Amino acid sequence: MLRPATDADKELVRVWRNHPDVRAVSLNREVISPEQHDAYWQSLQDNPARRVFIYERGGEPAGVVTFFDIDEDAKSAMWGYYLDNEGLGARGELLPAWIKIQREAVKFAFAQPDAGLGLDELRGEVLDANEAVRRMNTRNGFEEIDTQEREIAGEPTVVHTIRRRRMPND
């Protein structure tokens, strides 16, 4: 289940984002300080181009989904997500949660505005080395539409832009 993030979720989101496994596959590998996170969280307030949701599993917060660069006219957005790797890993639920969070986020993105974002196109970015997520993206209807080399953490890194368009069964 996805629900809007609240101020009570703020620190969980920062802790999850700073997990070494999450940082290893992120475009920004730096540890996010409380001050940086406070500024980010404040930037979300009353910003129609950014929406943050908490993924719950078994009634407990277990991940975060961020939609950004939301363009209501074009019905498009970028997105990203990550999980509570430590908590889900300890419960043996990390893999099923990865599968479920992506499916729920895509469903929400394409659902009509009364139940979702009402998008026609969802885009994101994934590191070339993140093979597991790239395979999952393909299984869930995403296509890689661009490839760039960027410097991440001082290293040249291949990054793919992905896209999924709303389908009739969405």
DSSP file (Angstrom, degrees, kcal/mol; ACC not computed):
  #  RESIDUE AA STRUCTURE BP1 BP2  ACC     N-H-->O    O-->H-N    N-H-->O    O-->H-N    TCO  KAPPA ALPHA  PHI   PSI    X-CA   Y-CA   Z-CA
    1    1 A M              0   0    0      0, 0.0    55,-3.1     0, 0.0     2,-0.4   0.000 360.0 360.0 360.0 139.5    0.0    0.0    0.0
    2    2 A L  E     +A   55   0A   0     53,-0.2    53,-0.2   102,-0.1    62,-0.0  -0.903 360.0 172.1-106.5 138.6    1.2    3.6   -0.8
    3    3 A R  E     -A   54   0A   0     51,-2.0    51,-3.4    -2,-0.4     0, 0.0  -0.976  42.5 -86.5-138.6 154.0    0.2    6.5    1.4
    4    4 A P  E     -A   53   0A   0      0, 0.0    49,-0.3     0, 0.0     2,-0.1  -0.320  49.2-112.1 -59.1 139.7    1.3   10.1    1.4
    5    5 A A        -     0   0    0     47,-2.5     2,-0.2     2,-0.0    47,-0.1  -0.450  35.1-162.1 -70.4 146.2    4.4   10.7    3.5
    6    6 A T    >>  -     0   0    0     -2,-0.1     3,-1.9     1,-0.0     4,-0.5  -0.746  37.7 -96.5-121.5 171.9    4.0   12.7    6.7
    7    7 A D  G >4 S+     0   0    0      1,-0.3     3,-1.0    -2,-0.2     4,-0.4   0.799 122.3  65.8 -59.1 -27.6    6.4   14.6    8.9
    8    8 A A  G 34 S+     0   0    0      1,-0.2     4,-0.3     2,-0.1    -1,-0.3   0.722 101.2  50.4 -66.4 -19.7    6.4   11.5   11.2
    9    9 A D  G <> S+     0   0    0     -3,-1.9     4,-2.4     1,-0.1    -1,-0.2   0.570  82.8  97.1 -90.5 -11.2    8.1    9.6    8.3
   10   10 A K  H <X S+     0   0    0     -3,-1.0     4,-1.7    -4,-0.5    -1,-0.1   0.867  85.7  41.2 -52.2 -50.5   10.8   12.2    7.7
   11   11 A E  H  > S+     0   0    0     -4,-0.4     4,-2.6     1,-0.2    -1,-0.2   0.874 112.2  55.3 -71.2 -35.8   13.6   10.6    9.6
   12   12 A L  H  > S+     0   0    0     -4,-0.3     4,-2.9     1,-0.2     5,-0.2   0.933 106.7  51.9 -58.2 -45.2   12.8    7.0    8.4
   13   13 A V  H  X S+     0   0    0     -4,-2.4     4,-2.3     1,-0.2    -1,-0.2   0.906 111.4  46.8 -59.3 -43.3   13.1    8.3    4.8
   14   14 A R  H  X S+     0   0    0     -4,-1.7     4,-1.9    -5,-0.2    18,-0.2   0.922 112.6  49.1 -65.5 -44.7   16.5    9.7    5.6
   15   15 A V  H  < S+     0   0    0     -4,-2.6     4,-0.5     1,-0.2    -2,-0.2   0.935 113.0  46.9 -61.8 -46.7   17.7    6.6    7.4
   16   16 A W  H >< S+     0   0    0     -4,-2.9     3,-1.2     1,-0.2     6,-0.2   0.923 111.8  51.2 -60.8 -43.9   16.6    4.3    4.5
   17   17 A R  H 3< S+     0   0    0     -4,-2.3    -1,-0.2     1,-0.3    -2,-0.2   0.823 108.1  53.1 -63.6 -32.1   18.2    6.6    1.9
   18   18 A N  T 3< S+     0   0    0     -4,-1.9    -1,-0.3    -5,-0.1    -2,-0.2   0.489  77.5 120.6 -85.1  -2.8   21.5    6.6    3.8
   19   19 A H  S X> S-     0   0    0     -3,-1.2     4,-2.7    -4,-0.5     3,-0.6  -0.393  72.5-124.4 -59.6 136.7   21.7    2.8    3.9
   20   20 A P  H 3> S+     0   0    0      0, 0.0     4,-1.9     0, 0.0    -1,-0.1   0.846 109.6  52.7 -55.2 -36.9   24.9    1.7    2.1
   21   21 A D  H 3> S+     0   0    0      2,-0.2     4,-0.5     1,-0.2    -2,-0.1   0.859 111.8  45.7 -69.1 -33.3   23.1   -0.6   -0.3
   22   22 A V  H X4 S+     0   0    0     -3,-0.6     3,-1.2    -6,-0.2    -1,-0.2   0.931 112.8  49.6 -72.0 -46.4   20.7    2.2   -1.3
   23   23 A R  H >< S+     0   0    0     -4,-2.7     3,-1.5     1,-0.2    -2,-0.2   0.851 101.9  64.4 -60.9 -33.5   23.5    4.7   -1.7
   24   24 A A  H 3< S+     0   0    0     -4,-1.9    -1,-0.2    -5,-0.3    -2,-0.2   0.750 110.9  35.7 -63.9 -23.9   25.5    2.2   -3.8
   25   25 A V  T << S+     0   0    0     -3,-1.2   102,-0.4    -4,-0.5    -1,-0.3   0.166 100.1 103.0-114.6  17.1   22.8    2.3   -6.5
   26   26 A S  S <  S-     0   0    0     -3,-1.5     3,-0.1    -4,-0.1   100,-0.0  -0.643  74.5-129.1 -99.3 157.0   21.9    6.0   -6.2
   27   27 A L  S    S+     0   0    0     -2,-0.2     2,-0.5     1,-0.2   126,-0.2   0.759 107.1  46.4 -73.0 -25.2   22.9    8.9   -8.4
   28   28 A N        -     0   0    0    124,-0.1    -1,-0.2     1,-0.1    -3,-0.1  -0.971  67.5-178.6-116.8 114.1   24.0   10.7   -5.3
   29   29 A R        +     0   0    0     -2,-0.5    -1,-0.1    -3,-0.1    -6,-0.1   0.434  43.5 115.3 -94.1   0.7   26.1    8.5   -3.1
   30   30 A E  S    S-     0   0    0      1,-0.1     2,-0.4    -7,-0.0    -2,-0.1  -0.355  75.6-106.8 -71.0 149.3   26.7   11.0   -0.4
   31   31 A V        -     0   0    0     -2,-0.1     2,-0.6     1,-0.1    -1,-0.1  -0.629  36.2-127.7 -71.0 131.7   25.3   10.5    3.1
   32   32 A I        -     0   0    0     -2,-0.4   -14,-0.1   -18,-0.2    -1,-0.1  -0.748  21.7-141.9 -87.5 121.0   22.4   12.9    3.6
   33   33 A S     >  -     0   0    0     -2,-0.6     4,-2.6     1,-0.1     5,-0.2  -0.339  23.8-109.9 -76.3 160.9   22.8   15.0    6.7
   34   34 A P  H  > S+     0   0    0      0, 0.0     4,-2.5     0, 0.0     5,-0.1   0.890 120.8  51.8 -57.2 -38.1   19.8   15.9    8.9
   35   35 A E  H  > S+     0   0    0      2,-0.2     4,-2.0     1,-0.2     5,-0.2   0.915 110.1  47.2 -66.9 -42.6   20.2   19.5    7.8
   36   36 A Q  H  > S+     0   0    0      1,-0.2     4,-2.3     2,-0.2    -1,-0.2   0.911 113.6  49.0 -62.8 -41.5   20.2   18.6    4.1
   37   37 A H  H  X S+     0   0    0     -4,-2.6     4,-3.1     1,-0.2     5,-0.2   0.887 107.7  54.0 -68.1 -37.8   17.2   16.3    4.6
   38   38 A D  H  X S+     0   0    0     -4,-2.5     4,-2.5    -5,-0.2    -1,-0.2   0.920 109.9  47.8 -59.9 -43.1   15.3   19.0    6.5
   39   39 A A  H  X S+     0   0    0     -4,-2.0     4,-1.8     2,-0.2    -2,-0.2   0.913 113.5  47.6 -64.7 -42.5   15.9   21.4    3.5
   40   40 A Y  H  X S+     0   0    0     -4,-2.3     4,-0.8     2,-0.2    -2,-0.2   0.944 112.1  49.3 -61.1 -48.4   14.7   18.7    1.1
   41   41 A W  H >X S+     0   0    0     -4,-3.1     3,-0.9     1,-0.2     4,-0.5   0.897 110.3  50.9 -60.9 -41.0   11.6   17.9    3.2
   42   42 A Q  H >< S+     0   0    0     -4,-2.5     3,-1.1     1,-0.2    -1,-0.2   0.862 102.9  60.5 -63.8 -35.2   10.7   21.6    3.4
   43   43 A S  H 3< S+     0   0    0     -4,-1.8    -1,-0.2     1,-0.2    -2,-0.2   0.699  96.9  61.9 -66.8 -17.9   11.0   21.9   -0.4
   44   44 A L  H X< S+     0   0    0     -3,-0.9     3,-1.8    -4,-0.8    -1,-0.2   0.741  77.4 107.6 -77.4 -23.7    8.3   19.3   -0.7
   45   45 A Q  T << S-     0   0    0     -3,-1.1    -3,-0.0    -4,-0.5    -4,-0.0  -0.355  99.8 -11.1 -63.8 127.3    5.7   21.5    1.1
   46   46 A D  T 3  S+     0   0    0      1,-0.2    -1,-0.3    -2,-0.1    -2,-0.1   0.786  96.3 137.8  55.3  31.7    3.1   22.9   -1.4
   47   47 A N    X   -     0   0    0     -3,-1.8     3,-1.7     3,-0.2    -1,-0.2  -0.890  35.6-170.4-108.3 102.1    5.2   21.7   -4.3
   48   48 A P  T 3  S+     0   0    0      0, 0.0    -1,-0.1     0, 0.0    -2,-0.1   0.644  82.9  63.5 -69.0 -12.0    2.8   20.2   -6.9
   49   49 A A  T 3  S+     0   0    0      1,-0.1    21,-1.9    20,-0.1    20,-0.6   0.464 102.7  53.7 -89.7  -1.0    5.8   18.9   -9.0
   50   50 A R  E <   + B   0  68A   0     -3,-1.7     2,-0.4    18,-0.2    18,-0.2  -0.999  57.9 174.0-136.6 133.7    6.9   16.6   -6.2
   51   51 A R  E     - B   0  67A   0     16,-2.9    16,-3.1    -2,-0.4     2,-0.4  -0.998  10.9-162.1-138.8 135.4    5.0   13.9   -4.3
   52   52 A V  E     - B   0  66A   0     -2,-0.4   -47,-2.5    14,-0.2     2,-0.3  -0.967   9.5-175.1-121.9 133.0    6.4   11.5   -1.7
   53   53 A F  E     -AB   4  65A   0     12,-3.0    12,-2.7    -2,-0.4     2,-0.5  -0.925  20.2-132.9-127.1 149.8    4.7    8.3   -0.6
   54   54 A I  E     -AB   3  64A   0    -51,-3.4   -51,-2.0    -2,-0.3     2,-0.5  -0.886  16.7-141.7-101.9 131.0    5.4    5.7    2.0
   55   55 A Y  E     -AB   2  63A   0      8,-2.3     7,-3.2    -2,-0.5     8,-1.1  -0.818  19.1-158.9 -89.3 125.4    5.1    2.0    1.0
   56   56 A E  E     - B   0  61A   0    -55,-3.1     2,-0.4    -2,-0.5     8,-0.0  -0.885  10.2-171.6-108.9 140.2    3.7    0.0    3.8
   57   57 A R  E >  S- B   0  60A   0      3,-2.6     3,-1.4    -2,-0.4    40,-0.0  -0.990  78.5  -6.9-130.2 121.4    4.1   -3.8    4.1
   58   58 A G  T 3  S-     0   0    0     -2,-0.4    -1,-0.1     1,-0.2    -2,-0.0   0.835 130.6 -57.9  62.1  31.5    2.1   -5.6    6.7
   59   59 A G  T 3  S+     0   0    0      1,-0.2    -1,-0.2   -58,-0.0    -3,-0.0   0.502 117.2 108.3  79.2   3.7    0.9   -2.3    8.1
   60   60 A E  E <  S-B   57   0A   0     -3,-1.4    -3,-2.6     2,-0.0    -1,-0.2  -0.906  80.2-102.7-115.8 142.0    4.5   -1.1    8.7
   61   61 A P  E     +B   56   0A   0      0, 0.0    -5,-0.2     0, 0.0     3,-0.1  -0.405  49.9 158.8 -57.7 131.5    6.5    1.6    6.8
   62   62 A A  E     -     0   0A   0     -7,-3.2    22,-2.8     1,-0.4     2,-0.3   0.424  53.2  -6.4-139.3  -3.6    8.9   -0.2    4.5
   63   63 A G  E     -BC  55  83A   0     -8,-1.1    -8,-2.3    20,-0.3     2,-0.4  -0.987  56.7-116.0-178.0 176.3    9.9    2.1    1.7
   64   64 A V  E     -BC  54  82A   0     18,-2.9    18,-1.9    -2,-0.3     2,-0.4  -0.990  12.2-164.3-135.1 140.7    9.5    5.4   -0.1
   65   65 A V  E     -BC  53  81A   0    -12,-2.7   -12,-3.0    -2,-0.4     2,-0.5  -0.995  10.7-165.6-123.8 128.0    8.4    6.3   -3.6
   66   66 A T  E     -BC  52  80A   0     14,-2.9    14,-1.8    -2,-0.4     2,-0.5  -0.962   6.3-168.4-117.2 127.3    9.1    9.8   -4.9
   67   67 A F  E     +BC  51  79A   0    -16,-3.1   -16,-2.9    -2,-0.5     2,-0.3  -0.957  22.1 166.3-108.1 131.3    7.4   11.2   -8.0
   68   68 A F  E     +BC  50  78A   0     10,-2.1    10,-3.2    -2,-0.5   -18,-0.2  -0.897  49.2  39.4-143.4 171.1    9.1   14.4   -9.2
   69   69 A D  E    S-     0   0A   0    -20,-0.6     2,-0.4    -2,-0.3    -1,-0.2   0.888  76.3-175.7  51.2  39.8    9.1   16.7  -12.2
   70   70 A I  E     -     0   0A   0    -21,-1.9     2,-0.6    -3,-0.2     7,-0.2  -0.530  11.7-168.4 -69.4 123.6    5.4   16.1  -12.3
   71   71 A D  E  >> - C   0  76A   0      5,-3.1     5,-1.7    -2,-0.4     4,-1.4  -0.912   7.5-172.0-116.9 101.2    3.9   17.8  -15.4
   72   72 A E  T  45S+     0   0    0     -2,-0.6    -1,-0.1     1,-0.2     5,-0.0   0.848  85.3  52.0 -64.7 -34.5    0.2   17.7  -15.2
   73   73 A D  T  45S+     0   0    0      1,-0.2    -1,-0.2     2,-0.1    -2,-0.0   0.932 118.4  35.6 -67.7 -45.0   -0.3   19.1  -18.7
   74   74 A A  T  45S-     0   0    0      2,-0.1    -1,-0.2    47,-0.0    -2,-0.2   0.578 103.6-133.2 -82.3  -9.8    2.0   16.4  -20.3
   75   75 A K  T  <5 +     0   0    0     -4,-1.4    45,-3.5     1,-0.2    46,-1.8   0.935  64.5 121.1  54.0  50.1    0.7   13.8  -17.8
   76   76 A S  E   < +Cd  71 121A   0     -5,-1.7    -5,-3.1    43,-0.2     2,-0.3  -0.932  33.9 168.6-139.0 161.4    4.3   12.7  -17.1
   77   77 A A  E     - d   0 122A   0     44,-1.2    46,-2.8    -2,-0.3     2,-0.3  -0.980  29.8-119.9-162.1 162.4    6.7   12.4  -14.2
   78   78 A M  E     -Cd  68 123A   0    -10,-3.2   -10,-2.1    -2,-0.3     2,-0.3  -0.672  35.9-171.7 -97.0 162.2   10.0   11.1  -13.1
   79   79 A W  E     +C   67   0A   0     44,-1.4    46,-0.5    -2,-0.3     2,-0.3  -0.987  17.4 177.7-153.1 163.6   10.2    8.6  -10.2
   80   80 A G  E     -C   66   0A   0    -14,-1.8   -14,-2.9    -2,-0.3     2,-0.3  -0.966   7.7-173.3-157.9 163.0   12.4    6.8   -7.8
   81   81 A Y  E     +C   65   0A   0     -2,-0.3     2,-0.3   -16,-0.2   -16,-0.2  -0.992   6.4 177.3-157.5 156.3   12.1    4.4   -4.9
   82   82 A Y  E     -C   64   0A   0    -18,-1.9   -18,-2.9    -2,-0.3     2,-0.2  -0.970  17.9-132.8-157.3 166.8   14.0    2.6   -2.2
   83   83 A L  E     -C   63   0A   0     -2,-0.3     2,-1.9   -20,-0.3   -20,-0.3  -0.648  33.9 -94.1-119.5 169.5   13.2    0.4    0.7
   84   84 A D     >  +     0   0    0    -22,-2.8     4,-2.7    -2,-0.2     5,-0.4  -0.644  49.7 179.5 -77.5  78.4   14.0   -0.2    4.4
   85   85 A N  H  > S+     0   0    0     -2,-1.9     4,-2.1     1,-0.2     5,-0.2   0.872  72.7  49.3 -56.2 -41.1   16.8   -2.6    3.4
   86   86 A E  H  > S+     0   0    0     -3,-0.2     4,-2.1     2,-0.2    -1,-0.2   0.960 115.9  39.5 -66.6 -51.5   17.8   -3.3    6.9
   87   87 A G  H  > S+     0   0    0      2,-0.2     4,-1.3     1,-0.2    -2,-0.2   0.927 120.1  44.2 -66.1 -46.1   14.4   -4.1    8.3
   88   88 A L  H  <>S+     0   0    0     -4,-2.7     5,-3.0     1,-0.2     6,-0.6   0.880 112.8  53.0 -67.4 -37.3   13.0   -6.0    5.3
   89   89 A G  H ><5S+     0   0    0     -4,-2.1     3,-1.1    -5,-0.4    -1,-0.2   0.909 106.4  52.6 -62.6 -41.9   16.3   -7.9    5.0
   90   90 A A  H 3<5S+     0   0    0     -4,-2.1    -1,-0.2     1,-0.3    -2,-0.2   0.815 112.8  45.2 -63.9 -30.1   16.1   -9.0    8.7
   91   91 A R  T 3<5S-     0   0    0     -4,-1.3    -1,-0.3    -5,-0.1    -2,-0.2   0.431 113.1-117.8 -92.0  -0.2   12.6  -10.3    8.1
   92   92 A G  T < 5S+     0   0    0     -3,-1.1    -3,-0.2    -4,-0.4    -2,-0.1   0.783  85.8 112.1  70.3  26.3   13.5  -12.0    4.8
   93   93 A E     >< +     0   0    0     -5,-3.0     4,-2.0    -6,-0.2    -4,-0.2   0.265  34.1 104.5-114.0  10.2   11.1   -9.8    2.9
   94   94 A L  H  > S+     0   0    0     -6,-0.6     4,-2.3     1,-0.2     5,-0.2   0.940  81.9  45.0 -63.8 -49.8   13.4   -7.7    0.8
   95   95 A L  H  > S+     0   0    0      1,-0.2     4,-2.0     2,-0.2     5,-0.2   0.943 114.9  46.1 -63.5 -49.0   12.9   -9.4   -2.6
   96   96 A P  H  > S+     0   0    0      0, 0.0     4,-2.4     0, 0.0    -1,-0.2   0.876 112.4  52.8 -61.6 -33.1    9.1   -9.6   -2.4
   97   97 A A  H  X S+     0   0    0     -4,-2.0     4,-3.0     2,-0.2     5,-0.3   0.899 105.9  53.4 -67.8 -39.1    9.0   -5.9   -1.2
   98   98 A W  H  X S+     0   0    0     -4,-2.3     4,-1.4     1,-0.2    -1,-0.2   0.918 112.3  45.0 -59.4 -43.2   11.1   -4.8   -4.2
   99   99 A I  H  X S+     0   0    0     -4,-2.0     4,-1.8     1,-0.2    -2,-0.2   0.938 116.8  44.8 -65.9 -45.9    8.7   -6.5   -6.6
  100  100 A K  H  X S+     0   0    0     -4,-2.4     4,-2.8     1,-0.2     5,-0.3   0.891 108.2  55.0 -69.3 -41.9    5.6   -5.1   -4.8
  101  101 A I  H  X S+     0   0    0     -4,-3.0     4,-2.3     1,-0.2    -1,-0.2   0.904 110.2  46.9 -62.5 -40.2    6.8   -1.5   -4.4
  102  102 A Q  H  X S+     0   0    0     -4,-1.4     4,-2.5    -5,-0.3     5,-0.2   0.941 113.5  47.7 -67.1 -44.9    7.4   -1.1   -8.1
  103  103 A R  H  X S+     0   0    0     -4,-1.8     4,-2.4     1,-0.2    -2,-0.2   0.916 114.0  46.7 -62.1 -42.8    4.1   -2.6   -9.1
  104  104 A E  H  X S+     0   0    0     -4,-2.8     4,-2.4     2,-0.2    -1,-0.2   0.897 112.5  50.2 -66.9 -39.2    2.2   -0.5   -6.6
  105  105 A A  H  X S+     0   0    0     -4,-2.3     4,-2.6    -5,-0.3    -2,-0.2   0.918 112.2  46.7 -65.6 -43.4    4.0    2.7   -7.6
  106  106 A V  H  X S+     0   0    0     -4,-2.5     4,-1.9     2,-0.2    -2,-0.2   0.929 112.6  50.1 -64.3 -44.8    3.4    2.1  -11.3
  107  107 A K  H  X S+     0   0    0     -4,-2.4     4,-1.2    -5,-0.2    -2,-0.2   0.920 113.2  46.6 -58.8 -44.1   -0.3    1.3  -10.7
  108  108 A F  H  < S+     0   0    0     -4,-2.4     9,-2.1     1,-0.2    10,-0.6   0.899 108.6  55.5 -65.5 -41.5   -0.6    4.5   -8.6
  109  109 A A  H  < S+     0   0    0     -4,-2.6    10,-2.9     1,-0.2    -1,-0.2   0.886 115.9  36.7 -59.0 -40.3    1.1    6.6  -11.3
  110  110 A F  H  < S+     0   0    0     -4,-1.9    -1,-0.2     8,-0.2    -2,-0.2   0.575  92.4 107.3 -93.6 -10.3   -1.3    5.6  -14.0
  111  111 A A  S  < S-     0   0    0     -4,-1.2     7,-2.6    -3,-0.3     8,-0.2  -0.322  84.9 -89.2 -65.3 151.7   -4.5    5.4  -11.9
  112  112 A Q    >>  -     0   0    0      5,-0.2     3,-2.9     6,-0.1     4,-1.5  -0.203  46.3 -98.3 -59.5 154.5   -7.0    8.2  -12.5
  113  113 A P  T 34 S+     0   0    0      0, 0.0    -1,-0.1     0, 0.0    -2,-0.1   0.715 121.6  62.6 -53.8 -25.9   -6.5   11.3  -10.3
  114  114 A D  T 34 S+     0   0    0      1,-0.2    -2,-0.1     3,-0.0     3,-0.1   0.718 124.4  18.7 -71.6 -17.1   -9.1   10.3   -7.8
  115  115 A A  T <4 S-     0   0    0     -3,-2.9     2,-0.2    -7,-0.1    -1,-0.2   0.339 136.9 -10.9-130.5   2.0   -7.0    7.2   -7.0
  116  116 A G  S  < S-     0   0    0     -4,-1.5    -7,-0.2    -5,-0.1    -8,-0.1  -0.823  90.8 -60.8-170.6-153.1   -3.5    8.1   -8.3
  117  117 A L        -     0   0    0     -9,-2.1    -8,-0.2    -2,-0.2    -5,-0.2   0.639  53.6-134.4 -94.0 -16.6   -1.6   10.6  -10.4
  118  118 A G        +     0   0    0     -7,-2.6    -8,-0.2   -10,-0.6    -6,-0.1   0.833  44.7 165.5  68.2  32.3   -3.3   10.1  -13.7
  119  119 A L        -     0   0    0    -10,-2.9   -43,-0.2    -8,-0.2    -1,-0.2  -0.407  37.0-165.0 -81.4 156.8   -0.1    9.9  -15.7
  120  120 A D  S    S+     0   0    0    -45,-3.5    46,-3.0     1,-0.3     2,-0.4   0.548  81.0  32.5-106.0 -19.9    0.4    8.7  -19.2
  121  121 A E  E     -dE  76 165A   0    -46,-1.8   -44,-1.2    44,-0.2     2,-0.4  -0.997  59.9-169.8-144.6 135.6    4.2    8.4  -19.0
  122  122 A L  E     -dE  77 164A   0     42,-2.8    42,-2.4    -2,-0.4     2,-0.3  -0.992  13.2-176.6-125.1 128.2    6.6    7.5  -16.1
  123  123 A R  E     +dE  78 163A   0    -46,-2.8   -44,-1.4    -2,-0.4     2,-0.3  -0.854   8.6 156.6-123.3 158.7   10.3    8.0  -16.4
  124  124 A G  E     - E   0 162A   0     38,-1.7    38,-2.8    -2,-0.3     2,-0.4  -0.922  31.9-112.7-160.2-175.1   13.3    7.2  -14.2
  125  125 A E  E     - E   0 161A   0    -46,-0.5     2,-0.3    -2,-0.3    36,-0.2  -0.985  24.1-177.6-133.9 145.2   17.0    6.5  -14.2
  126  126 A V  E     - E   0 160A   0     34,-2.3    34,-3.1    -2,-0.4     2,-0.1  -0.999  29.8-112.3-143.7 140.5   18.9    3.4  -13.3
  127  127 A L  E >   - E   0 159A   0   -102,-0.4     3,-1.5    -2,-0.3    32,-0.2  -0.457  23.9-127.4 -70.6 142.5   22.6    2.6  -13.1
  128  128 A D  T 3  S+     0   0    0     30,-2.9    -1,-0.1     1,-0.3    31,-0.1   0.873 109.8  56.5 -56.0 -39.0   23.9    0.2  -15.7
  129  129 A A  T 3  S+     0   0    0     29,-0.4     2,-1.9     1,-0.2    -1,-0.3   0.619  82.7  88.3 -72.1 -12.2   25.4   -2.0  -13.0
  130  130 A N    <>  +     0   0    0     -3,-1.5     4,-2.2     1,-0.2     3,-0.3  -0.452  52.4 161.4 -87.0  66.6   22.0   -2.4  -11.2
  131  131 A E  H  >  +     0   0    0     -2,-1.9     4,-2.5     1,-0.2     5,-0.2   0.840  65.0  57.0 -58.7 -40.1   21.1   -5.5  -13.3
  132  132 A A  H  > S+     0   0    0     -3,-0.2     4,-2.1     1,-0.2    -1,-0.2   0.925 111.4  42.0 -62.2 -44.4   18.4   -6.8  -10.9
  133  133 A V  H  > S+     0   0    0     -3,-0.3     4,-3.0     2,-0.2    -1,-0.2   0.882 111.7  55.4 -71.2 -37.2   16.4   -3.6  -11.1
  134  134 A R  H  X S+     0   0    0     -4,-2.2     4,-2.0     2,-0.2    -2,-0.2   0.914 110.0  46.6 -61.0 -41.2   17.0   -3.3  -14.9
  135  135 A R  H  X S+     0   0    0     -4,-2.5     4,-2.3     2,-0.2    -2,-0.2   0.917 112.8  49.1 -65.5 -42.6   15.6   -6.8  -15.3
  136  136 A M  H  X S+     0   0    0     -4,-2.1     4,-1.6    -5,-0.2    -2,-0.2   0.904 108.1  54.8 -64.3 -40.1   12.6   -6.0  -13.1
  137  137 A N  H  <>S+     0   0    0     -4,-3.0     5,-2.7     1,-0.2     3,-0.3   0.931 108.6  48.6 -56.6 -46.2   12.0   -2.7  -15.0
  138  138 A T  H ><5S+     0   0    0     -4,-2.0     3,-1.7     1,-0.2    -2,-0.2   0.917 109.1  52.1 -61.3 -44.7   11.8   -4.7  -18.3
  139  139 A R  H 3<5S+     0   0    0     -4,-2.3    -1,-0.2     1,-0.3    -2,-0.2   0.794 108.8  52.6 -62.0 -27.5    9.4   -7.2  -16.7
  140  140 A N  T 3<5S-     0   0    0     -4,-1.6    -1,-0.3    -3,-0.3    -2,-0.2   0.165 126.9 -95.6 -98.5  18.8    7.2   -4.3  -15.7
  141  141 A G  T < 5S+     0   0    0     -3,-1.7    24,-0.3     1,-0.3     2,-0.2   0.528  76.7 138.8  89.4   6.3    7.0   -2.8  -19.1
  142  142 A F      < -     0   0    0     -5,-2.7     2,-0.4    -6,-0.2    -1,-0.3  -0.577  34.2-158.1 -82.9 148.7    9.8   -0.1  -18.9
  143  143 A E  E     -F  163   0A   0     20,-2.6    20,-2.1    -2,-0.2     2,-0.7  -0.956  21.3-120.5-122.7 146.8   12.1    0.4  -21.8
  144  144 A E  E     +F  162   0A   0     -2,-0.4    18,-0.3    18,-0.2     3,-0.1  -0.777  35.2 171.8 -85.4 119.1   15.5    2.0  -21.7
  145  145 A I  E     +     0   0A   0     16,-2.6     2,-0.3    -2,-0.7    17,-0.2   0.545  59.0  18.9-109.6 -10.1   15.3    5.0  -24.0
  146  146 A D  E     -F  161   0A   0     15,-1.1    15,-2.5     2,-0.0     2,-0.4  -0.986  56.2-157.7-158.2 151.0   18.6    6.8  -23.4
  147  147 A T  E     +F  160   0A   0     -2,-0.3     2,-0.3    13,-0.2    13,-0.2  -0.999  17.3 171.8-134.7 132.0   22.1    6.0  -22.1
  148  148 A Q  E     -F  159   0A   0     11,-2.6    11,-3.2    -2,-0.4     2,-0.5  -0.949  29.6-130.4-134.3 155.0   24.6    8.5  -20.7
  149  149 A E  E     +F  158   0A   0     -2,-0.3     2,-0.3     9,-0.2     9,-0.2  -0.947  35.6 173.1-104.5 127.2   27.9    8.4  -19.0
  150  150 A R  E     -F  157   0A   0      7,-3.1     7,-3.4    -2,-0.5     2,-0.7  -0.863  37.0-109.7-126.5 161.0   28.0   10.6  -15.9
  151  151 A E  E     +F  156   0A   0     -2,-0.3     2,-0.5     5,-0.2    -2,-0.0  -0.851  39.7 175.2 -92.4 119.3   30.4   11.1  -13.1
  152  152 A I  E >  S-F  155   0A   0      3,-2.9     3,-1.7    -2,-0.7  -124,-0.1  -0.991  71.1 -11.8-127.6 123.7   29.1    9.7   -9.9
  153  153 A A  T 3  S-     0   0    0     -2,-0.5    -1,-0.1     1,-0.3  -125,-0.0   0.858 130.4 -55.5  54.2  37.5   31.2    9.7   -6.7
  154  154 A G  T 3  S+     0   0    0      1,-0.2    -1,-0.3    -3,-0.0    -3,-0.1   0.514 118.7 105.2  79.7   4.6   34.2   10.6   -8.9
  155  155 A E  E <  S- F   0 152A   0     -3,-1.7    -3,-2.9    -5,-0.0     2,-0.3  -0.928  78.2-110.0-120.1 141.2   33.8    7.6  -11.3
  156  156 A P  E     - F   0 151A   0      0, 0.0     2,-0.4     0, 0.0    -5,-0.2  -0.542  45.9-176.4 -65.6 130.8   32.4    7.5  -14.8
  157  157 A T  E     - F   0 150A   0     -7,-3.4    -7,-3.1    -2,-0.3     2,-0.5  -0.995  25.9-128.9-138.0 134.0   29.1    5.6  -14.5
  158  158 A V  E     - F   0 149A   0     -2,-0.4   -30,-2.9    -9,-0.2     2,-0.4  -0.720  28.0-172.5 -85.8 128.2   26.6    4.5  -17.2
  159  159 A V  E     -EF 127 148A   0    -11,-3.2   -11,-2.6    -2,-0.5     2,-0.4  -0.979   8.9-152.9-124.8 131.5   23.1    5.6  -16.4
  160  160 A H  E     -EF 126 147A   0    -34,-3.1   -34,-2.3    -2,-0.4     2,-0.5  -0.870   9.1-141.5-104.6 135.7   20.0    4.6  -18.4
  161  161 A T  E     -EF 125 146A   0    -15,-2.5   -16,-2.6    -2,-0.4   -15,-1.1  -0.831  24.9-161.6 -89.1 131.9   16.8    6.6  -18.7
  162  162 A I  E     -EF 124 144A   0    -38,-2.8   -38,-1.7    -2,-0.5     2,-0.3  -0.801   8.9-170.9-114.7 157.0   13.8    4.4  -18.6
  163  163 A R  E     -EF 123 143A   0    -20,-2.1   -20,-2.6    -2,-0.3     2,-0.4  -0.998   9.8-175.2-147.5 142.6   10.2    5.0  -19.6
  164  164 A R  E     -E  122   0A   0    -42,-2.4   -42,-2.8    -2,-0.3     2,-0.3  -0.991  14.3-153.0-135.5 131.6    6.9    3.3  -19.3
  165  165 A R  E     -E  121   0A   0     -2,-0.4   -44,-0.2   -24,-0.3   -45,-0.1  -0.756  34.2 -93.3-100.1 149.9    3.7    4.5  -20.9
  166  166 A R        -     0   0    0    -46,-3.0    -1,-0.1    -2,-0.3   -46,-0.0  -0.374  44.9-154.3 -60.9 135.8    0.3    3.9  -19.6
  167  167 A M    >   -     0   0    0     -2,-0.1     3,-2.2     1,-0.1    -1,-0.0  -0.711  29.4-101.9-110.1 162.6   -1.2    0.8  -21.2
  168  168 A P  T 3  S+     0   0    0      0, 0.0    -1,-0.1     0, 0.0    -2,-0.1   0.802 121.6  51.6 -55.2 -30.9   -4.8   -0.2  -21.7
  169  169 A N  T 3         0   0    0      1,-0.2    -3,-0.0     0, 0.0     0, 0.0   0.445 360.0 360.0 -88.6   1.5   -4.8   -2.6  -18.8
  170  170 A D    <         0   0    0     -3,-2.2    -1,-0.2   -60,-0.0   -60,-0.1   0.472 360.0 360.0 -77.8 360.0   -3.3    0.0  -16.4
